[in-house]
Amino acid sequence: MIGTWNKQVILFTIISGGIAFGGLVATQKIMIAVFVFPLIFLAMLVYAEMDVHLDYSYEIPDRIRVGDEFEVSVEISIRGGYGLVNISMPTYDEMEIVDGTNVHVFYKGFWERRETFTYRGKAMRRGIFSWTNLMIDFNPLIGAGKTRKFDVNVGKNIQIDPEIKMLKKSQFILKTRKPKPRNSMTRLGPPTTDFESIREYAPGDPFKSINWKASARVQFQKGLMVNQYEREGMKTYIFYLDTSMLMRRGTEYENPLEYAISLILSGSNYLISRGYNVGYWPISSRMVRRQDFVVPSSGTDTFNQIKKILLRVESSRVITSSYPIDKTMARLVLETKARIAVITSIDERNRFLIDELRRKLISIGGLVTVVNIRPEGIVARKIDERIQGLFVPRASIKNKDSYLGDVIWDPVSESLGHAALNLGRLNGW
């Protein structure tokens, strides 16, 4: 159907009619023939003024993992009109296009045109992001002011899950390096059949728990050795995540916060599979809201709650002056004697704050392990990959005046599995 007649169509209609009338009056065949060409051009103009009919379909993912590549595909079919078509395919924040492009321009002729466009992207950062709209602009050959815009609301989100490493029990050394407190059984609960470690004999240990083979190997050094079994009340583990500005050091996609989230999710998945009650808390200078932490519990629902919170966690843009302990967490630690992994990135600005937080947690009965994620290697790799090895932190520089943490992790030179192994050794995973 013809839309709006513009000035060009009216002008060529008058000219063509004038030539045709002159040819008929003068009985000149050549003038009548000349009429055919404006008539053809007039038909082109009329076709260009026809309504544009657009059909489209698209395929976009709704859930992937950090580092995965994916394909976005858009198929469009255009009928009517005559001109240029500009298409902008859906994208989202925190992604990188690795092959192709999301913007295309093509020419629409007289006939129906059907095209399929694709590009490949790569997920760079965890989170939940909204796809942008599918935008198609049709610019007719005649009438620049008659551009038709089609703004298609995709209305979908894409969930980018952090990297999660599947940890196995076989990769951890069962003998822990830290002694466990021998509290009363009413506080810790009855022992289970899950072997935890071997330790020295203490008065009150049952005779049947003595490990005679281990005692024979070390009898001249430590005396009797006994098997330590996990108790019901000792299966509480809390990941305590620093969300201060220091966790942003590095790049937008690669920094201590992103590596900490992968470590927490990998460790949570492993510990829940072993029957631990696992919880999560952010280290914050303000009051922690209920939706920001997960009370220690077991099962898949707990893991999903932790992952849901960590998908949206962002570090603060300021350095806090103190790290207070949340009252709910303090009560849990006091009642369950929980093991706590404080995951942070230490430098001169927060070194003593982390050490003070560690002392507070120990004073209320927590078994604390501080994981220090170093950003120097990340920054060095961004500058020049050849010098990243110069920034590997050395544990030998740790002393009472320069607290660096129990586990020092440089994610550039050490894998997530290596960091989990060191953490597991200290906690008897």
Secondary structure, 3 states (H helix, E strand, C coil): CECCCCHHHHHHHHHHHHHHHHHHHHCCHHHHHHCHHHHHHHHHHHHHCECCEEEEEEECCCEEECCCEEEEEEEEEEECCCEEEEEECCCCCCEEEEECCCEEEEEECCCCEEEEEEEEEEECCCEEEECCCEEEEEEECCCHHHCEEEEECCCCEEEEECCCCCCCHHHCCCCCCCCCCCCCHHHHCCEEEEEEEEEECCCCCCHHHECHHHHHHHCCCCCCEEEEEEEHHHCEEEEEEECCHHHHCCCCCCCHHHHHHHHHHHHHHHHHHCCCEEEEEEECCCCCCHHHCEEEECCHHHHHHHHHHHHCCCCCCCCCCCCCCCHHHHHHHHHHCCEEEEEECCCCCCHHHHHHHHHHHHHCCCEEEEEEECCHHHHHHHHCHHHHHHHCCCHHHCECCECCCCEEECCCCCCHHHHHHHHHHHHCC
